Amino acid sequence: MDKELANEICIFISKDMPGIKFYDRTPSEEEQEFSGEFPEGVFQTDRYSISKVEWDEEMNEPNATRLIHYRDVSNTVRTYMVSAEKFQEILGAISSVKNTGNEYIIIDTREPEKEKTNGRESRNY
């Protein structure tokens, strides 16, 4: 599949700040039976497809998927809104993979769920 025709994932903190865009290279459902399942909000991509992106009202809708039509084909753009902490965590993961030379990276957009137990907070994914 050509990169330009692959489904895109965009991650933003807000509409007013630059975000991250990458092409979804997550294994198909059939491949996941052998390689392990990816939960909703977790993606695999190649490090070469990751780029900075500005908010585009025609393509981005907070926490939603839009079908984008091109001349002969269409693809989807899925936009995730995350906290500043999660965004920094994702940037750190991208940076560490680029430094190791690995081709693929797993990007997890899921925010930890905060639970209060006996007056203390614990985080679950």
Secondary structure, 3 states (H helix, E strand, C coil): CCHHHCCEEEEECCCCCCEEEEECCCCCHHHHHHHCCCCCCEEEEEHHHCEEECCCCCCCCCCEEEEEECCCCEEEEEEEECCHHHHHHHHHHHHHHHHHCCCEEEEECCCCEEEEECCEEEEEC
